């Protein structure tokens, strides 16, 4: 079966925190590492390239920061485009929407990558919500695939 359109991964979550606090959680690796990756080499700044590490899995990613619109939007290449949109609500909450696209491979591979991406970004938003709203580190990313942990980092 031929795809009629490119698969796009989309997810969103309402966070009961101000847009400034939520946005900062995604650009500052000291905060992001509390709910997503283990380490980040630097803040997300437009035009920069940063590295994100997931030590429990022994992997890292090079991320090109394409756009940062303060409290509104982040666009990266990882290696495909991923965009976060932050929508402030009148009740001092923030709707975070994430869209990833540009998946490579056969039609089946593209769909599988989009589904996997949507699941991963849903974990990301759930972990962020728990951390920002309740101060709880759920360890969703680490606990998702414990059998893939590298020795000594489980």
Z-matrix of the N, CA and C atoms (Angstrom, degrees):
N
C 1 1.446
C 2 1.529 1 109.58
N 3 1.281 2 116.45 1 131.63
C 4 1.463 3 123.47 2 179.15
C 5 1.532 4 109.45 3 -88.47
N 6 1.316 5 116.70 4 136.84
C 7 1.459 6 120.50 5 177.22
C 8 1.523 7 110.33 6 -70.59
N 9 1.309 8 116.67 7 139.08
C 10 1.464 9 121.19 8 176.26
C 11 1.523 10 111.40 9 -84.99
N 12 1.324 11 116.25 10 -24.05
C 13 1.466 12 120.93 11 175.87
C 14 1.528 13 108.86 12 -152.00
N 15 1.297 14 114.81 13 158.78
C 16 1.461 15 121.29 14 -178.79
C 17 1.526 16 109.97 15 -65.47
N 18 1.348 17 117.48 16 134.91
C 19 1.458 18 118.61 17 177.32
C 20 1.535 19 110.87 18 -69.11
N 21 1.314 20 114.71 19 138.67
C 22 1.459 21 121.86 20 178.97
C 23 1.518 22 107.45 21 -128.09
N 24 1.323 23 116.17 22 131.05
C 25 1.463 24 121.09 23 176.07
C 26 1.516 25 108.18 24 -90.00
N 27 1.340 26 115.90 25 127.80
C 28 1.462 27 120.82 26 178.65
C 29 1.520 28 109.03 27 -133.19
N 30 1.308 29 116.11 28 139.70
C 31 1.455 30 121.75 29 172.06
C 32 1.520 31 107.83 30 -152.79
N 33 1.318 32 116.06 31 159.61
C 34 1.461 33 119.89 32 178.68
C 35 1.515 34 109.12 33 -154.67
N 36 1.351 35 115.31 34 160.31
C 37 1.453 36 120.82 35 179.97
C 38 1.515 37 108.24 36 -156.29
N 39 1.321 38 115.78 37 139.89
C 40 1.456 39 121.59 38 172.99
C 41 1.520 40 108.23 39 -85.54
N 42 1.326 41 115.79 40 126.13
C 43 1.461 42 121.55 41 177.02
C 44 1.519 43 108.37 42 -111.79
N 45 1.290 44 116.29 43 131.02
C 46 1.461 45 121.60 44 -177.72
C 47 1.522 46 110.79 45 -86.95
N 48 1.323 47 113.36 46 61.97
C 49 1.459 48 123.29 47 175.88
C 50 1.525 49 107.42 48 -148.49
N 51 1.317 50 115.94 49 161.01
C 52 1.467 51 120.69 50 -179.78
C 53 1.520 52 110.84 51 -65.68
N 54 1.314 53 115.67 52 155.76
C 55 1.453 54 120.15 53 179.34
C 56 1.527 55 110.98 54 -60.45
N 57 1.324 56 117.98 55 -35.49
C 58 1.466 57 120.77 56 179.59
C 59 1.528 58 110.98 57 -63.38
N 60 1.324 59 117.09 58 -43.35
C 61 1.468 60 121.07 59 -179.90
C 62 1.526 61 111.34 60 -68.24
N 63 1.319 62 117.22 61 -41.85
C 64 1.464 63 120.87 62 -179.43
C 65 1.528 64 110.31 63 -67.59
N 66 1.319 65 117.43 64 -46.27
C 67 1.464 66 121.08 65 179.58
C 68 1.530 67 110.16 66 -58.09
N 69 1.317 68 116.81 67 -45.97
C 70 1.466 69 121.38 68 -179.14
C 71 1.528 70 110.90 69 -60.17
N 72 1.323 71 117.22 70 -35.21
C 73 1.466 72 120.76 71 179.62
C 74 1.521 73 112.15 72 -62.49
N 75 1.323 74 117.48 73 -25.78
C 76 1.457 75 120.64 74 -179.65
C 77 1.526 76 113.52 75 -94.08
N 78 1.313 77 119.11 76 -23.06
C 79 1.468 78 120.01 77 -179.71
C 80 1.524 79 112.60 78 -94.80
N 81 1.323 80 118.09 79 -20.62
C 82 1.463 81 122.24 80 -177.76
C 83 1.527 82 109.46 81 -100.94
N 84 1.335 83 117.99 82 110.68
C 85 1.467 84 119.74 83 -176.32
C 86 1.527 85 113.36 84 -64.12
N 87 1.320 86 118.30 85 -21.77
C 88 1.466 87 119.97 86 176.86
C 89 1.527 88 110.57 87 -65.58
N 90 1.327 89 117.07 88 -29.01
C 91 1.463 90 121.33 89 176.96
C 92 1.529 91 109.98 90 -89.52
N 93 1.330 92 116.87 91 -46.76
C 94 1.465 93 120.78 92 -177.27
C 95 1.524 94 111.49 93 -58.01
N 96 1.329 95 116.84 94 -34.18
C 97 1.467 96 120.21 95 -178.93
C 98 1.525 97 112.27 96 -67.68
N 99 1.295 98 118.26 97 -9.75
C 100 1.463 99 121.59 98 177.09
C 101 1.528 100 112.10 99 -81.14
N 102 1.358 101 117.02 100 -14.64
C 103 1.461 102 118.59 101 -177.86
C 104 1.531 103 114.21 102 -140.65
N 105 1.344 104 119.59 103 -0.47
C 106 1.459 105 118.84 104 -178.26
C 107 1.516 106 112.36 105 -136.93
N 108 1.320 107 118.25 106 -87.92
C 109 1.458 108 120.82 107 179.89
C 110 1.522 109 109.68 108 -90.98
N 111 1.336 110 116.09 109 168.69
C 112 1.460 111 121.25 110 -178.69
C 113 1.526 112 111.47 111 -78.86
N 114 1.328 113 115.69 112 -42.67
C 115 1.465 114 121.17 113 -178.11
C 116 1.518 115 109.43 114 -146.58
N 117 1.334 116 115.56 115 149.49
C 118 1.452 117 122.42 116 171.65
C 119 1.511 118 108.37 117 -130.00
N 120 1.313 119 116.85 118 141.52
C 121 1.470 120 120.29 119 -173.68
C 122 1.528 121 113.55 120 -74.26
N 123 1.330 122 117.89 121 -24.41
C 124 1.470 123 120.49 122 -177.40
C 125 1.523 124 109.59 123 -167.76
N 126 1.333 125 114.51 124 166.90
C 127 1.464 126 120.58 125 173.59
C 128 1.522 127 109.53 126 -62.06
N 129 1.315 128 115.83 127 154.75
C 130 1.460 129 119.77 128 174.39
C 131 1.521 130 108.31 129 -77.02
N 132 1.310 131 115.20 130 114.53
C 133 1.454 132 123.47 131 179.60
C 134 1.517 133 107.64 132 -130.20
N 135 1.307 134 116.07 133 131.07
C 136 1.462 135 120.50 134 -177.79
C 137 1.520 136 111.76 135 -52.03
N 138 1.344 137 115.80 136 132.49
C 139 1.455 138 122.20 137 178.48
C 140 1.518 139 114.22 138 88.84
N 141 1.313 140 117.83 139 -8.30
C 142 1.465 141 121.18 140 -178.83
C 143 1.520 142 110.95 141 -93.08
N 144 1.319 143 115.14 142 162.66
C 145 1.458 144 122.73 143 172.32
C 146 1.518 145 106.66 144 -117.91
N 147 1.325 146 116.73 145 128.61
C 148 1.458 147 121.90 146 -179.29
C 149 1.522 148 109.32 147 -123.01
N 150 1.309 149 115.11 148 165.12
C 151 1.457 150 121.47 149 176.41
C 152 1.519 151 108.79 150 -118.64
N 153 1.318 152 115.35 151 133.39
C 154 1.464 153 121.90 152 173.38
C 155 1.519 154 107.43 153 -112.18
N 156 1.331 155 116.96 154 136.20
C 157 1.461 156 122.82 155 -179.59
C 158 1.521 157 110.69 156 -119.61
N 159 1.316 158 115.26 157 138.83
C 160 1.455 159 123.53 158 170.28
C 161 1.527 160 105.11 159 -116.85
N 162 1.339 161 115.88 160 87.58
C 163 1.464 162 121.27 161 -172.76
C 164 1.526 163 112.60 162 -60.04
N 165 1.315 164 117.91 163 -35.17
C 166 1.469 165 120.11 164 -178.39
C 167 1.521 166 111.87 165 -61.85
N 168 1.324 167 116.88 166 -26.11
C 169 1.469 168 121.14 167 179.27
C 170 1.531 169 112.43 168 -104.10
N 171 1.330 170 117.00 169 -5.66
C 172 1.459 171 120.31 170 -179.51
C 173 1.511 172 113.30 171 67.34
N 174 1.337 173 116.92 172 31.97
C 175 1.461 174 120.69 173 -179.52
C 176 1.521 175 110.77 174 -126.90
N 177 1.328 176 113.82 175 157.31
C 178 1.465 177 120.49 176 174.95
C 179 1.523 178 107.81 177 -141.10
N 180 1.313 179 114.75 178 163.16
C 181 1.461 180 120.94 179 179.57
C 182 1.513 181 109.19 180 -135.05
N 183 1.321 182 115.37 181 139.90
C 184 1.455 183 121.94 182 173.10
C 185 1.518 184 107.23 183 -93.93
N 186 1.323 185 115.97 184 127.11
C 187 1.455 186 122.16 185 -173.26
C 188 1.527 187 108.97 186 -122.66
N 189 1.321 188 116.73 187 121.62
C 190 1.469 189 121.58 188 175.46
C 191 1.526 190 107.84 189 -93.82
N 192 1.314 191 115.74 190 122.57
C 193 1.466 192 120.85 191 -178.56
C 194 1.527 193 107.83 192 -88.95
N 195 1.315 194 116.44 193 109.88
C 196 1.462 195 122.38 194 -175.72
C 197 1.524 196 113.33 195 -88.29
N 198 1.335 197 117.43 196 -36.00
C 199 1.466 198 120.40 197 -178.96
C 200 1.521 199 109.61 198 -153.76
N 201 1.312 200 115.23 199 140.34
C 202 1.459 201 122.58 200 172.31
C 203 1.516 202 106.82 201 -137.08
N 204 1.323 203 115.45 202 112.35
C 205 1.463 204 121.93 203 176.02
C 206 1.519 205 106.11 204 -110.69
N 207 1.319 206 116.35 205 107.26
C 208 1.454 207 123.32 206 -171.76
C 209 1.530 208 112.15 207 -45.44
N 210 1.344 209 114.95 208 124.19
C 211 1.471 210 123.88 209 178.05
C 212 1.528 211 114.13 210 61.95
N 213 1.343 212 117.74 211 14.03
C 214 1.471 213 120.03 212 -178.20
C 215 1.525 214 114.14 213 -128.45
N 216 1.358 215 116.55 214 -45.09
C 217 1.462 216 118.25 215 -167.67
C 218 1.517 217 111.35 216 -160.49
N 219 1.337 218 115.06 217 145.44
C 220 1.461 219 123.27 218 171.62
C 221 1.523 220 106.37 219 -133.18
N 222 1.324 221 116.96 220 133.93
C 223 1.459 222 122.51 221 175.42
C 224 1.518 223 107.94 222 -128.70
N 225 1.334 224 115.85 223 126.38
C 226 1.463 225 121.26 224 178.05
C 227 1.525 226 109.67 225 -128.45
N 228 1.329 227 114.84 226 165.78
C 229 1.463 228 123.02 227 168.15
C 230 1.520 229 105.38 228 -114.78
N 231 1.374 230 116.10 229 122.97
C 232 1.456 231 120.15 230 -173.11
C 233 1.500 232 112.08 231 -149.35
N 234 1.216 233 131.19 232 64.34
C 235 1.457 234 125.48 233 -23.24
C 236 1.524 235 111.04 234 -76.06
N 237 1.335 236 116.38 235 -9.14
C 238 1.468 237 120.31 236 177.54
C 239 1.525 238 109.26 237 -95.43
N 240 1.307 239 118.97 238 164.94
C 241 1.468 240 120.76 239 179.38
C 242 1.534 241 112.14 240 -66.94
N 243 1.326 242 114.80 241 134.05
C 244 1.459 243 122.28 242 172.98
C 245 1.519 244 106.58 243 -131.90
N 246 1.332 245 115.57 244 129.58
C 247 1.466 246 120.65 245 -177.60
C 248 1.520 247 110.31 246 -125.48
N 249 1.335 248 115.36 247 130.63
C 250 1.452 249 122.60 248 171.53
C 251 1.524 250 107.12 249 -105.15
N 252 1.326 251 117.13 250 134.80
C 253 1.459 252 122.17 251 173.59
C 254 1.526 253 106.87 252 -122.56
N 255 1.323 254 115.28 253 129.17
C 256 1.462 255 123.13 254 -177.81
C 257 1.523 256 108.05 255 -110.20
N 258 1.331 257 116.58 256 117.08
C 259 1.457 258 121.20 257 -178.72
C 260 1.521 259 108.66 258 -113.79
N 261 1.331 260 114.88 259 112.32
C 262 1.465 261 120.28 260 178.13
C 263 1.519 262 109.36 261 -71.25
N 264 1.311 263 115.92 262 139.23
C 265 1.461 264 122.22 263 177.74
C 266 1.530 265 108.70 264 -110.16
N 267 1.325 266 115.90 265 157.66
C 268 1.468 267 120.78 266 -176.08
C 269 1.524 268 112.99 267 -64.99
N 270 1.333 269 118.04 268 -20.95
C 271 1.466 270 121.20 269 -179.53
C 272 1.527 271 112.56 270 -93.17
N 273 1.341 272 117.09 271 22.20
C 274 1.465 273 124.38 272 178.94
C 275 1.526 274 112.29 273 63.54
N 276 1.339 275 115.41 274 32.17
C 277 1.454 276 121.46 275 171.44
C 278 1.523 277 107.88 276 -110.58
N 279 1.322 278 115.73 277 170.99
C 280 1.462 279 120.75 278 -177.73
C 281 1.517 280 109.68 279 -136.28
N 282 1.322 281 116.80 280 128.92
C 283 1.454 282 121.25 281 171.89
C 284 1.526 283 107.00 282 -93.11
N 285 1.326 284 115.52 283 120.83
C 286 1.466 285 121.01 284 177.71
C 287 1.518 286 107.47 285 -105.34
N 288 1.334 287 116.44 286 123.57
C 289 1.459 288 122.74 287 176.81
C 290 1.519 289 108.10 288 -115.29
N 291 1.322 290 115.84 289 135.62
C 292 1.462 291 121.09 290 178.64
C 293 1.520 292 108.14 291 -123.57
N 294 1.323 293 115.59 292 134.20
C 295 1.455 294 121.84 293 177.39
C 296 1.526 295 108.70 294 -132.23
N 297 1.323 296 115.86 295 128.99
C 298 1.462 297 121.86 296 176.51
C 299 1.520 298 108.01 297 -123.41
N 300 1.328 299 116.14 298 140.62
C 301 1.460 300 120.89 299 -176.95
C 302 1.522 301 109.95 300 -148.24
N 303 1.335 302 114.98 301 -178.05
C 304 1.464 303 120.15 302 175.31
C 305 1.513 304 114.13 303 78.40
N 306 1.327 305 117.53 304 31.46
C 307 1.459 306 121.16 305 -177.88
C 308 1.528 307 110.76 306 -72.86
N 309 1.331 308 115.90 307 137.59
C 310 1.466 309 121.97 308 -177.15
C 311 1.523 310 110.75 309 -94.47
N 312 1.323 311 114.71 310 166.77
C 313 1.455 312 121.17 311 174.18
C 314 1.514 313 112.41 312 108.09
N 315 1.329 314 114.00 313 -171.89
C 316 1.460 315 120.27 314 177.36
C 317 1.529 316 108.59 315 -66.76
N 318 1.322 317 116.67 316 171.19
C 319 1.466 318 120.11 317 178.28
C 320 1.525 319 111.23 318 -55.97
N 321 1.333 320 116.49 319 -45.54
C 322 1.462 321 120.21 320 179.10
C 323 1.525 322 111.23 321 -62.46
N 324 1.324 323 117.27 322 -41.51
C 325 1.468 324 121.00 323 179.62
C 326 1.522 325 111.16 324 -66.37
N 327 1.318 326 117.32 325 -39.81
C 328 1.466 327 120.35 326 177.99
C 329 1.525 328 111.18 327 -61.52
N 330 1.321 329 116.29 328 -45.70
C 331 1.467 330 120.57 329 179.51
C 332 1.528 331 110.14 330 -63.49
N 333 1.314 332 117.67 331 -44.57
C 334 1.467 333 120.97 332 179.33
C 335 1.527 334 111.00 333 -61.32
N 336 1.327 335 117.29 334 -41.82
C 337 1.466 336 120.49 335 179.21
C 338 1.524 337 111.39 336 -66.81
N 339 1.316 338 117.47 337 -37.78
C 340 1.467 339 120.79 338 178.03
C 341 1.527 340 110.63 339 -65.59
N 342 1.325 341 116.92 340 -42.85
C 343 1.466 342 120.49 341 178.65
C 344 1.522 343 110.28 342 -63.71
N 345 1.328 344 117.34 343 -45.07
C 346 1.461 345 121.69 344 178.55
C 347 1.527 346 110.66 345 -61.30
N 348 1.315 347 116.18 346 -42.61
C 349 1.459 348 121.38 347 179.47
C 350 1.528 349 111.04 348 -63.18
N 351 1.324 350 116.80 349 -44.12
C 352 1.461 351 120.23 350 179.21
C 353 1.525 352 110.68 351 -61.12
N 354 1.322 353 116.76 352 -41.45
C 355 1.462 354 120.27 353 177.66
C 356 1.514 355 111.81 354 -63.00
N 357 1.321 356 116.33 355 -44.54
C 358 1.466 357 120.14 356 179.74
C 359 1.512 358 112.75 357 -63.48
N 360 1.314 359 116.56 358 -43.28
C 361 1.468 360 119.16 359 179.66
C 362 1.528 361 111.78 360 -71.43
N 363 1.326 362 117.49 361 -26.62
C 364 1.471 363 119.86 362 173.80
C 365 1.527 364 110.10 363 -67.99
N 366 1.349 365 117.24 364 -42.11
C 367 1.468 366 120.53 365 173.21
C 368 1.519 367 110.61 366 -57.73
N 369 1.327 368 115.81 367 -44.44
C 370 1.461 369 120.95 368 -179.65
C 371 1.521 370 111.04 369 -56.72
N 372 1.331 371 117.23 370 -49.45
C 373 1.465 372 120.34 371 -178.31
C 374 1.527 373 111.99 372 -67.09
N 375 1.329 374 117.55 373 -39.01
C 376 1.462 375 120.08 374 177.93
C 377 1.529 376 110.72 375 -64.55
N 378 1.325 377 116.99 376 -42.47
C 379 1.462 378 120.55 377 177.78
C 380 1.509 379 112.30 378 -64.25
N 381 1.329 380 116.34 379 -40.83
C 382 1.462 381 121.29 380 177.98
C 383 1.521 382 110.21 381 -63.34
N 384 1.310 383 117.07 382 -44.00
C 385 1.468 384 122.05 383 179.65
C 386 1.531 385 110.59 384 -59.02
N 387 1.330 386 117.08 385 -49.02
C 388 1.466 387 121.06 386 -179.61
C 389 1.521 388 110.79 387 -60.78
N 390 1.338 389 116.45 388 -41.80
C 391 1.464 390 119.76 389 -177.75
C 392 1.532 391 111.45 390 -69.98
N 393 1.333 392 117.32 391 -50.65
C 394 1.463 393 119.39 392 -175.95
C 395 1.529 394 112.87 393 -70.19
N 396 1.321 395 117.33 394 -37.14
C 397 1.464 396 119.44 395 -176.53
C 398 1.523 397 113.37 396 -84.98
N 399 1.341 398 117.07 397 -30.20
C 400 1.467 399 119.63 398 -171.66
C 401 1.524 400 114.36 399 -129.93
N 402 1.348 401 117.39 400 -4.16
C 403 1.461 402 120.22 401 -179.77
C 404 1.522 403 113.75 402 71.19
N 405 1.323 404 116.69 403 20.19
C 406 1.464 405 121.89 404 -177.34
C 407 1.527 406 109.83 405 -102.57
N 408 1.322 407 116.41 406 130.95
C 409 1.460 408 121.88 407 173.61
C 410 1.523 409 107.78 408 -97.17
N 411 1.332 410 117.27 409 106.09
C 412 1.458 411 122.35 410 -174.75
C 413 1.527 412 113.86 411 -78.57
N 414 1.322 413 118.38 412 -17.91
C 415 1.472 414 122.46 413 -178.04
C 416 1.521 415 112.05 414 58.35
N 417 1.326 416 116.98 415 36.24
C 418 1.463 417 121.07 416 -177.40
C 419 1.522 418 112.56 417 -60.90
N 420 1.331 419 116.91 418 -42.70
C 421 1.466 420 119.84 419 -176.93
C 422 1.527 421 110.14 420 -67.65
N 423 1.298 422 117.65 421 -44.36
C 424 1.470 423 120.79 422 179.80
C 425 1.519 424 111.54 423 -67.13
N 426 1.331 425 117.02 424 -39.80
C 427 1.458 426 120.39 425 -175.69
C 428 1.526 427 113.71 426 -81.69
N 429 1.323 428 116.88 427 -11.72
C 430 1.463 429 120.46 428 -179.88
C 431 1.525 430 111.66 429 -62.02
N 432 1.320 431 117.17 430 -39.57
C 433 1.466 432 120.69 431 -177.12
C 434 1.529 433 110.48 432 -139.83
N 435 1.345 434 117.75 433 68.41
C 436 1.466 435 120.63 434 -175.14
C 437 1.522 436 113.95 435 -63.24
N 438 1.326 437 118.36 436 -26.22
C 439 1.458 438 120.26 437 179.87
C 440 1.530 439 112.31 438 -72.53
N 441 1.313 440 117.27 439 -12.88
C 442 1.475 441 120.78 440 178.86
C 443 1.537 442 112.09 441 -94.10
N 444 1.325 443 117.39 442 -0.76
C 445 1.470 444 119.17 443 178.92
C 446 1.527 445 109.87 444 -62.38
N 447 1.313 446 114.82 445 141.52
C 448 1.452 447 119.31 446 175.99
C 449 1.532 448 108.30 447 -78.66
N 450 1.297 449 116.89 448 151.53
C 451 1.461 450 122.67 449 -176.39
C 452 1.516 451 110.82 450 -53.68
N 453 1.321 452 115.39 451 132.06
C 454 1.459 453 121.24 452 175.86
C 455 1.504 454 113.99 453 89.06
N 456 1.338 455 119.68 454 -7.44
C 457 1.459 456 121.30 455 -178.50
C 458 1.522 457 113.02 456 -115.90
N 459 1.313 458 117.47 457 7.68
C 460 1.474 459 120.06 458 -177.61
C 461 1.507 460 112.74 459 -70.12
